[in-house]
Amino acid sequence: MGNLSWLTARPVAHRGLHDAARGIIENAGAAMDAAIAAGYAIELDLQASADGEAMIFHDFTLDRLTDARGPLADRPAAELGAIAFRGTGDPILTLPQLLERVAGRVPLVIEIKSTFSGDTRLAARAADLVAEYDGPAALMSFDPQMLEVVRARAPGVARGIVAEGRYGPEWQHISPARGFVLANLLHWPRSRFQFVNYRVADLDKPAVRLLRALGMPVLAWTVRTQDQRARAARYADQIVFEGFRP
């Protein structure tokens, strides 16, 4: 698995060190700069543009965070790069722009978003870029198939699974049987994840506790309260946090 001590060495700022009240928006360049200045690792999200570029953005649609409307995936990277986060001058960044901006100064924990459709082009693009990056960076996803692609294209890039203890009705594309596999991390023989990023409320899941006991790094998402921080300290090796400064 290699030495992943850098992955848990410092708290991880969820979508950067954002603070909307100060005009610093999640996944925007200012949030990345703030995390770097504070010495935190950065968690960030990837969505695919219409022309296959990896864009730094959480939602599948543009509506919540920008004045644009509709699916992000319907627009090419150049058009997306001209869209600013609402109320700021911060444009949506591509992954190449983000990697150049961070330049190895803090670790990156990069989530590949997925609709579980079988389309793995975003994972391939991310793997190729991170494999060439001169700095600590890992790729992760809720979708085990993304990790299979990362492993095949860039076996030297750290890969992790994001998961939670129950996949309810909000996971409309996940059957109960598939949800059981995901929650209990039973896909490891094919995904071969090297770390776990698990929902903080569900960290006492037996599979998570077993893997941690065997030496696999465990992150806890998303820690927002002191009670959650205490729970993470018991069951995980590091926190993915927002709303306060550890």
C-alpha positions, 0 to 999 in steps of 0.5 A: 500500500505504501506510506500514506502517513501524509494522508492523516498527518493534518486535518482535511478542509472539506471543499477547502477552507470555505466561509460563505459569510466572508465570500469564500465559497466551497471548492473555489480558489479562495477556499483553496488558498485559505486552507493552504495559508492555514496549513490544512489538507484539502478535500475537493470534488470533481465533475466532468465538463461536456468535453471531458475536463475535470472541473472543481465543483461539487454539485451536478448542476450549477444552480446552487452556487452560481448564477448559471443554470442547468447541468454542469456536464452540458457545458465545455470547460472553457465556458465553465471557466468563465462562470464565477461562484455567486457573489465572487470573482472566483471562476470554476477551476479545472483540475490542472489549474488547481494542481498548479495553484496548490503546487504540492504545498498541502495534501489533496484528497480529491473526490471523483463524483459519479452517478454510477452510470458506468461512465469512467472517463472522469476517473481516467482523466483525474488519474492521468493528471494526478499521476503526473502531479509533483505533490501529495494527492489521493483520489477517492469516490463513492463509486468503486468502479472509479477506483478500478480505473484509477488503479489500472491507469495510475497504480501509484496514486493513492485511492480511497472509498467514500462511504456511509453506513446506510444507502437510503431512498436519497440514493435512488440509483442504488439498490438495497443489495448494492447499498449493503455491499457499499456500506460494508466495503465488500467490493475491496477485491476489485476496487482495492481501495487503500484508505476509507473516508467514512461518514462520521456518524457511522464510524463504528461499522464493523468493516471500518473498525476491522480495516483500521485495526489492520492498519488501513487509514480511516478519515471521517466525513464531515465533522462539524461539531465537537461531539463529532470530533470526539467520535472521530478521534475514537474511530478514525485517524483524521477528520474531514471538517468544515465550519470551524478550525481544528 
